[in-house]
Structures are given as structure tokens and as C-alpha cells.
Amino acid sequence: MTESRFNKDYLPLAETLYRIAYYMLESETEAEDAVQEVYLKLWESRERLDGVRLPKAYCIRMLKNLCLDRIRRVQFLSYHAVLPEKAFMPQTEDTIDARTRLDKVLEAVKALPERQRQVLILRTVEGLSYEEIAGMTGMNYITCRVLMSQARSKIKSKA
């Protein structure tokens, strides 16, 4: 692909790509970085772009995947900080029972498969809807609901 064709077909998409990235990442600097990274990848693979029939769709898909990767990376790093550790000492019989149940629940949550734990935390701790979780993780809406149901069942059976 020639530089002039690249400038004609791909560079005018910058504003659209920025708006999508900003919507997904909710940060101006992150959105700018994501768009810049997409353009860098496009330029580096410009020889293969001649076969792309729909440059706008191609760029949007590329940007969406990149943004989802960035979101997942941040979420995975923050999940371990979300789950509380055993931090207080019980003082009465009721508190001892409640603390024991809480410890069992926390251990069950930590033992869940990653995707189930991710959906459970986003739904219960972060308070997100299934639609928001699906958009954030790239999973299907139904898949999110199934994973949540499976997570709850496993926690109930262990706690």
C-alpha cells in the first residue's frame, strides 16, 4: 500500500477511532494512546492492507480488541486487591460463626475459575449489569449470566 493511499483511506478515521476508544477506556490519554498504537500497527503492516475491503471496519475491530486487552489487563491486576483478607478477630459466638462463614466464602471465591471470578466480582463488588460486563469483557451476555450462576452454585456448595 502506498503512503498516499494510507493517508486517504486510514488517516481520516482518527477522530472516529478516538471517540470509540474514549467511550471504551474513559480516559483521554488512554484513548489517544490506543489510537496511536492502532495507527502504528497499521503502518507496520501496510503491505498487507491492500486486501482489506473495509478499512473503517478493520480499524474499529482492531481498536476494540486493543481496548479490551487494556481493560482486561487493568481488571486482572485490580481483582486481587478487591478480595478482603482475614483482617479482624471475632469476639462473640455469633461473630465467630459469621467470620467462619465469610472465610469459607472468600476461599470459595478465590478457588473459582478466572472467568467465573471475574464476572462474580464485576457483578457483586462493582455492581455492573450483565450488559456492561459483556461489553467490558468481550463475552456474550448469556455467557456472563451462565458464569455468574455457576460461580454462585460453587460458592454455595463450598460455604
N, C-alpha and C positions, 0 to 999 in steps of 0.2 A: 504494500500500500504506500502510496506517495504521501509526502508531508502535506501537500495541498488538499488531498482527499481526506486525510485525517483531520485537518483543520476544518474542512467543510462538513464532514459527517459527525465528528465526535466532540469537538470543542464547543459547539453551540448547546450541548446538553448539560453544561456545567451547572447552570442555575437550577435546572430540574433535579439533577443529582444531589445538589446541596440541600434542596428542600426535603427530599426523601431522607437523606442522611440525618438532617436535623430533626425530623419527625421521629426517626428511629432511635437516635442517640441522645437527643435532648440536650445537646451541647454544641455551641458554635464551633469551638476549636476541634472537638472530636469529628464533627461533620466535615469541616474543612480538611482535616487530616484524611478522613475516609475518601473524600472525593479526589484528593491529591494522589492517594495510593491507587485508586482505580485508574486514574489517568497514567500513572507511572506503569502499571501493569499493562494497560492498553498499548502504550507506546513501545514497551519492551517486546510485545508480541504483535506488532503491527504487520509483520509479514503474513500472519495467519488471519488477519481481519478481512481480507478480500472475500472470504467465504461467508462472512456474516451478512445475512439479508436484512435484518432489522437492528441497526446499530443502537437505537434507543432502548429497545427491549433487552438487548445483550448487556448494555451498560447498567441498566436498572437491576437486572438479575445479579450481575457481578457485584454491584454496590450492596444489594440486600444481603448477599452471602457474607460479604466482608463485615457489614454492620452486625449481623447476627453472631459472627465469630467474636467480634469485640464485646458484645453484650454477654455472651456465654462466658468468656474469659473473666470478665469482671464479676459475674454472678458466682462462678465457681470459687473464686478467691474469697468472696464475702460470706459464703454459706457456713464456713467453719466458725466464723465469728458470731453467727446468728444463734447457734445452738448453745444454751447455757451450760455451764459446768456445774459440778456439785459444789455450791458455794456457801450454804448456810447449815447450821446444826439444828436439828429438831429439838423441841423442849417438852412436848407433851405426847401422849399416846396417839392422839389424832394427827398431830403433826408428823410423827414418825411414820404412820401409815400413809399419809399423803406424800411424804418425801419418798418413801419406798416405791409407791406407785409412779411418782414422777421420774424417779431413777430408771424404772423399768421402761417407761415410755421413751425417755431420752435414748436409752440403749437400743430400743427397737427402731427409733428414727435413724440413729447412726448406722444401724445394720441394713437399712433399706438399700436397694439398688439405686445408683446415682440418679436416674431419670425419675424414679418414684419420689425420692427425697427432694429433688429439685421442684417438682410440681407441688408436693406437700408444703414445702416452705414458702413457695411463692403464693400459694392459696391461703394458708393459715397464718403465716407470720406477716407476709407483705400485704395480704388482703386483696390480691389481684383476682379478677374474674377469669374464667376459663378462656374467654376470648383473648384477654390481654396476655395470659400465659402462652397461649398458642402462637400469638403474634411475636412474642418475645423469644420463644424457644425454637420456633420453626416447626413445631409439632402440629398435628391436626387437633382440632377442638375435641373430637371424640377420644383421641388418644390421651389427651390431658385428663379427661374425666375418668377413663379406664385406669390410668396410672394412679390417680387420686384414690379411687375405690380400692385398688389393690394395696396401696400403702396403708389405708385405714384398716383394711382387713388384717394385714400382717401385724400392725401395731396392736390391734385388739387381741389377736391370738397370743401375743407375747407379753402383754401387760396385764 
